[in-house]
């Protein structure tokens, strides 16, 4: 069996194609396909397997636990960094700066008063506003 055939078996099996259909499409014995799948973890449970959304690595499913979507923190961070459009930011607050009066938004902090550190210093110590309006 060639490397290309092995890769095709993996691809087709993960799509849920049966052993017999794979063997007919590749022109090899269905027992050969079945034994290859069994040795490489592509057996009957391959249809219900969970793969990492970032790297595609097989994730071990633990019974009675929420299924994982990523194999590691590195993959999770990489995926979310590359898919910013999927992030729903619910904690965005809108304010008016107490020093310069400029409108600004802040994420995750519902107690902001100033648009920048320069405005905070200016208001705190009675100096002229130092932000870039």
Backbone as CSV, one residue per row, in Angstrom:
resi,resn,N_x,N_y,N_z,CA_x,CA_y,CA_z,C_x,C_y,C_z
1,UNK,0.859,-1.174,0.000,0.000,0.000,0.000,0.906,1.238,0.000
2,UNK,0.606,2.185,-0.884,1.423,3.393,-1.007,1.015,4.441,0.032
3,UNK,1.880,5.421,0.212,1.592,6.510,1.142,0.366,7.305,0.717
4,UNK,0.191,7.448,-0.598,-0.970,8.178,-1.107,-2.258,7.416,-0.786
5,UNK,-2.236,6.104,-0.925,-3.409,5.297,-0.605,-3.743,5.386,0.890
6,UNK,-2.702,5.371,1.730,-2.926,5.484,3.170,-3.592,6.811,3.515
7,UNK,-3.134,7.879,2.887,-3.719,9.197,3.151,-5.166,9.263,2.662
8,UNK,-5.434,8.650,1.509,-6.809,8.619,1.001,-7.721,7.814,1.926
9,UNK,-7.205,6.717,2.472,-7.995,5.915,3.409,-8.327,6.750,4.631
10,UNK,-7.325,7.449,5.176,-7.568,8.304,6.347,-8.646,9.340,6.048
11,UNK,-8.498,10.034,4.926,-9.437,11.095,4.560,-10.851,10.548,4.391
12,UNK,-10.983,9.482,3.623,-12.301,8.909,3.366,-12.931,8.345,4.639
13,UNK,-12.117,7.715,5.480,-12.653,7.112,6.697,-13.165,8.189,7.650
14,UNK,-12.445,9.301,7.747,-12.873,10.384,8.620,-14.134,11.076,8.097
15,UNK,-14.404,10.920,6.810,-15.639,11.443,6.227,-16.797,10.483,6.440
16,UNK,-16.504,9.298,6.978,-17.559,8.331,7.281,-17.810,7.311,6.188
17,UNK,-16.906,7.190,5.223,-17.067,6.225,4.133,-16.756,4.823,4.664
18,UNK,-17.511,3.835,4.205,-17.344,2.461,4.698,-16.071,1.830,4.136
19,UNK,-15.647,0.723,4.799,-14.459,-0.012,4.370,-14.601,-0.513,2.938
20,UNK,-15.762,-1.059,2.620,-15.991,-1.656,1.297,-15.915,-0.597,0.202
21,UNK,-16.545,0.552,0.428,-16.512,1.620,-0.578,-15.096,2.152,-0.772
22,UNK,-14.342,2.238,0.321,-12.955,2.691,0.209,-12.137,1.687,-0.588
23,UNK,-12.316,0.406,-0.279,-11.536,-0.624,-0.980,-11.857,-0.651,-2.472
24,UNK,-13.121,-0.459,-2.824,-13.494,-0.448,-4.242,-12.929,0.764,-4.957
25,UNK,-12.945,1.923,-4.297,-12.447,3.132,-4.960,-10.930,3.107,-5.130
26,UNK,-10.207,2.427,-4.224,-8.748,2.379,-4.312,-8.221,1.114,-4.977
27,UNK,-9.114,0.130,-5.167,-8.711,-1.108,-5.834,-7.869,-2.015,-4.949
28,UNK,-8.120,-2.017,-3.649,-7.419,-2.912,-2.738,-8.455,-3.686,-1.917
29,UNK,-7.994,-4.699,-1.205,-8.892,-5.557,-0.436,-9.539,-4.794,0.711
30,UNK,-10.806,-5.116,0.990,-11.486,-4.455,2.101,-10.893,-4.878,3.444
31,UNK,-10.339,-6.102,3.516,-9.667,-6.518,4.746,-8.391,-5.715,4.987
32,UNK,-7.718,-5.325,3.922,-6.520,-4.484,4.042,-6.903,-3.117,4.588
33,UNK,-7.986,-2.568,4.062,-8.476,-1.269,4.530,-8.896,-1.372,5.992
34,UNK,-9.622,-2.428,6.339,-10.111,-2.624,7.703,-8.944,-2.735,8.695
35,UNK,-7.934,-3.512,8.359,-6.807,-3.690,9.279,-5.987,-2.406,9.388
36,UNK,-5.830,-1.677,8.279,-5.123,-0.394,8.348,-5.864,0.577,9.265
37,UNK,-7.175,0.637,9.125,-7.977,1.535,9.965,-7.903,1.128,11.431
38,UNK,-7.936,-0.150,11.711,-7.869,-0.614,13.088,-6.512,-0.273,13.717
39,UNK,-5.420,-0.445,12.966,-4.079,-0.136,13.479,-3.863,1.357,13.703
40,UNK,-4.574,2.193,12.950,-4.351,3.638,13.006,-5.473,4.417,13.695
41,UNK,-6.304,3.715,14.455,-7.340,4.394,15.222,-8.456,4.972,14.379
42,UNK,-8.718,4.365,13.231,-9.777,4.847,12.344,-10.924,3.846,12.267
43,UNK,-11.125,3.109,13.345,-12.158,2.074,13.378,-13.555,2.657,13.402
44,UNK,-14.457,1.891,13.982,-15.869,2.286,14.024,-16.097,3.589,14.773
45,UNK,-15.262,3.893,15.753,-15.433,5.117,16.541,-14.875,6.353,15.843
46,UNK,-14.301,6.199,14.674,-13.703,7.341,13.964,-14.752,8.364,13.566
47,UNK,-15.974,7.929,13.352,-17.026,8.859,12.965,-17.378,9.801,14.112
48,UNK,-17.245,9.336,15.359,-17.580,10.136,16.528,-16.358,10.795,17.164
49,UNK,-15.215,10.684,16.528,-13.980,11.236,17.084,-14.013,12.768,17.056
50,UNK,-13.247,13.368,17.971,-13.160,14.821,18.066,-11.738,15.231,17.699
51,UNK,-11.621,16.218,16.831,-10.323,16.687,16.375,-10.148,18.151,16.730
52,UNK,-8.915,18.540,17.000,-8.576,19.916,17.364,-8.955,20.850,16.223
53,UNK,-9.619,21.983,16.554,-10.045,22.944,15.532,-8.861,23.644,14.886
54,UNK,-7.712,23.686,15.561,-6.553,24.386,15.031,-5.635,23.459,14.233
55,UNK,-5.175,22.376,14.856,-4.151,21.541,14.207,-4.704,20.227,13.651
56,UNK,-5.928,19.840,14.023,-6.521,18.614,13.504,-6.103,17.355,14.248
57,UNK,-5.377,17.492,15.349,-4.934,16.335,16.130,-6.138,15.701,16.832
58,UNK,-6.116,14.373,16.945,-7.186,13.637,17.605,-7.187,13.964,19.100
59,UNK,-8.368,14.280,19.644,-8.505,14.610,21.060,-9.193,13.450,21.750
60,UNK,-8.636,13.031,22.866,-9.228,11.935,23.628,-10.501,12.436,24.301
61,UNK,-11.600,11.728,24.086,-12.886,12.101,24.664,-13.030,11.410,26.015
62,UNK,-13.269,12.192,27.054,-13.463,11.658,28.399,-14.967,11.565,28.647
63,UNK,-15.468,10.380,28.983,-16.904,10.228,29.224,-17.395,11.135,30.354
64,UNK,-18.621,11.620,30.219,-19.291,12.475,31.196,-18.603,13.826,31.387
65,UNK,-17.798,14.241,30.419,-17.206,15.571,30.438,-17.566,16.283,29.151
66,UNK,-17.583,17.602,29.219,-17.839,18.395,28.028,-16.711,18.124,27.020
67,UNK,-17.050,17.840,25.757,-16.002,17.553,24.782,-15.113,18.768,24.523
68,UNK,-13.810,18.529,24.443,-12.856,19.600,24.190,-12.866,19.960,22.706
69,UNK,-12.517,21.215,22.407,-12.441,21.662,21.020,-11.002,21.816,20.557
70,UNK,-10.076,21.922,21.517,-8.669,22.138,21.198,-7.812,21.165,21.987
71,UNK,-6.662,20.795,21.418,-5.788,19.828,22.081,-4.911,20.479,23.137
72,UNK,-4.691,21.797,23.049,-3.832,22.480,24.016,-4.196,23.955,24.092
73,UNK,-3.644,24.633,25.096,-3.860,26.075,25.222,-3.239,26.828,24.049
74,UNK,-2.101,26.340,23.561,-1.440,27.000,22.428,-2.334,26.981,21.185
75,UNK,-2.965,25.848,20.919,-3.882,25.745,19.772,-5.111,26.617,19.982
76,UNK,-5.639,26.624,21.207,-6.814,27.443,21.496,-6.508,28.925,21.277
77,UNK,-5.383,29.381,21.794,-5.003,30.788,21.620,-4.743,31.127,20.158
78,UNK,-4.085,30.238,19.443,-3.802,30.479,18.022,-5.094,30.562,17.218
79,UNK,-6.058,29.682,17.515,-7.313,29.685,16.768,-8.089,30.973,17.032
80,UNK,-8.208,31.380,18.310,-8.962,32.582,18.627,-8.272,33.835,18.116
81,UNK,-6.951,33.837,18.062,-6.226,34.975,17.493,-6.523,35.105,16.004
82,UNK,-6.620,33.987,15.319,-6.886,33.999,13.890,-8.349,34.146,13.511
83,UNK,-9.246,34.042,14.474,-10.681,34.109,14.204,-11.355,35.160,15.093
84,UNK,-10.876,36.381,15.023,-11.418,37.462,15.852,-12.892,37.744,15.565
85,UNK,-13.348,37.432,14.353,-14.744,37.696,14.005,-15.706,36.795,14.768
86,UNK,-15.217,35.698,15.331,-16.059,34.782,16.095,-16.205,35.203,17.556
87,UNK,-15.396,36.144,17.993,-15.414,36.578,19.388,-16.595,37.529,19.597
88,UNK,-17.428,37.220,20.574,-18.532,38.121,20.915,-18.164,38.830,22.202
89,UNK,-17.877,40.086,22.086,-17.483,40.874,23.250,-18.732,41.511,23.837
90,UNK,-19.124,41.058,25.017,-20.350,41.529,25.645,-20.101,42.632,26.659
91,UNK,-18.862,42.765,27.128,-18.564,43.707,28.202,-17.900,44.977,27.663
92,UNK,-18.513,45.615,26.670,-18.001,46.865,26.119,-18.834,47.997,26.711
93,UNK,-18.157,48.924,27.375,-18.840,50.033,28.045,-18.490,51.354,27.363
94,UNK,-19.446,52.273,27.319,-19.270,53.575,26.669,-19.238,54.662,27.732
95,UNK,-18.283,55.575,27.604,-18.104,56.634,28.597,-17.777,57.964,27.926
96,UNK,-17.836,59.026,28.733,-17.331,60.338,28.369,-16.237,60.673,29.377
97,UNK,-15.066,61.054,28.887,-13.909,61.332,29.736,-14.218,62.484,30.698
98,UNK,-13.894,62.295,31.989,-14.149,63.307,33.011,-13.217,64.509,32.867
99,UNK,-12.118,64.369,32.143,-11.153,65.456,31.987,-11.393,66.246,30.696
100,UNK,-11.359,65.564,29.573,-11.434,66.262,28.284,-12.815,66.205,27.643
101,UNK,-13.717,65.356,28.142,-15.057,65.268,27.596,-15.165,64.424,26.339
102,UNK,-14.089,63.739,25.977,-14.071,62.909,24.774,-14.830,61.600,25.026
103,UNK,-15.563,61.139,24.016,-16.292,59.871,24.070,-15.290,58.732,23.863
104,UNK,-15.385,57.645,24.673,-14.510,56.485,24.499,-15.222,55.225,24.979
105,UNK,-14.713,54.080,24.547,-15.251,52.793,24.978,-14.163,52.032,25.715
106,UNK,-14.574,51.184,26.643,-13.640,50.351,27.401,-14.194,48.936,27.460
107,UNK,-13.336,47.957,27.286,-13.753,46.566,27.336,-13.440,45.982,28.711
108,UNK,-14.448,45.442,29.364,-14.267,44.709,30.596,-14.097,45.553,31.847
109,UNK,-14.155,46.863,31.759,-13.990,47.703,32.941,-15.169,48.664,33.009
110,UNK,-16.061,48.453,33.968,-17.256,49.284,34.058,-17.087,50.455,35.038
111,UNK,-15.849,50.762,35.429,-15.608,51.868,36.359,-14.638,52.916,35.801
112,UNK,-14.426,52.937,34.496,-13.485,53.903,33.920,-14.056,55.306,33.984
113,UNK,-13.157,56.307,34.163,-13.568,57.704,34.162,-12.814,58.505,33.124
114,UNK,-11.632,58.019,32.733,-10.756,58.791,31.862,-10.423,57.996,30.601
115,UNK,-10.206,58.732,29.510,-9.901,58.079,28.241,-8.449,57.618,28.161
116,UNK,-7.576,58.207,28.973,-6.162,57.847,28.931,-5.509,58.133,30.280
117,UNK,-4.298,57.646,30.424,-3.546,57.893,31.646,-3.196,59.378,31.767
118,UNK,-2.922,60.034,30.643,-2.602,61.466,30.651,-3.775,62.281,31.200
119,UNK,-4.999,61.929,30.835,-6.181,62.628,31.361,-6.333,62.384,32.859
120,UNK,-6.059,61.180,33.299,-6.136,60.880,34.723,-5.144,61.739,35.512
121,UNK,-3.906,61.803,35.055,-2.869,62.592,35.736,-3.247,64.067,35.738
122,UNK,-3.721,64.572,34.595,-4.091,65.986,34.501,-5.227,66.316,35.460
123,UNK,-6.232,65.480,35.538,-7.368,65.741,36.418,-6.992,65.546,37.888
124,UNK,-6.174,64.588,38.160,-5.771,64.271,39.538,-4.903,65.359,40.144
125,UNK,-3.987,65.904,39.356,-3.029,66.873,39.879,-3.282,68.296,39.400
126,UNK,-4.440,68.540,38.773,-4.829,69.881,38.378,-4.002,70.484,37.264
127,UNK,-3.492,69.656,36.386,-2.690,70.126,35.268,-3.583,70.252,34.033
128,UNK,-2.998,70.781,32.959,-3.721,70.875,31.686,-3.836,69.480,31.075
129,UNK,-4.961,69.220,30.472,-5.221,67.897,29.888,-4.130,67.550,28.883
130,UNK,-3.516,66.368,29.028,-2.399,65.995,28.177,-2.733,64.934,27.155
131,UNK,-4.012,64.659,26.948,-4.354,63.625,25.959,-4.351,64.224,24.554
132,UNK,-4.304,63.352,23.576,-4.321,63.799,22.181,-5.749,63.801,21.663
133,UNK,-6.432,64.904,21.864,-7.857,65.026,21.496,-8.032,65.041,20.010
